[in-house]
Amino acid sequence: MSNVDSLQAFPKMREWAFQNACVCLAVVVPDNMRKEIHRRQTGNLPEDLVHYFSTLEEACIWLTARGFEFTVADYPHAEFIARIRKAD
């Protein structure tokens, strides 16, 4: 998905999540500049609702602290991400 496609799709995904009883969203965007652009272009919501992280590990810690116990191993694509990182 291109950056433009991502920016256009994210507000709809976020809206769907909150309409379906989602309490908060943890968004992982490793690059700081892209993270800031994404935050500004998709609606600068309060950080207790939508919080941006540089790593999946940070997102898991935040979710767990909010009462949603979640680990990297729980993420369905964790193995894929690990394989890609080893290839770099």
ABEGO torsion letter per residue (X at the ends): XBAAAAAAAAAAAAAAAAAAGBABBBBBBABAAAAAAAAAAAEBBBAAABBBBABAAAAAAAAAAAGBBBBAAABAAAAAAAAAAAAX
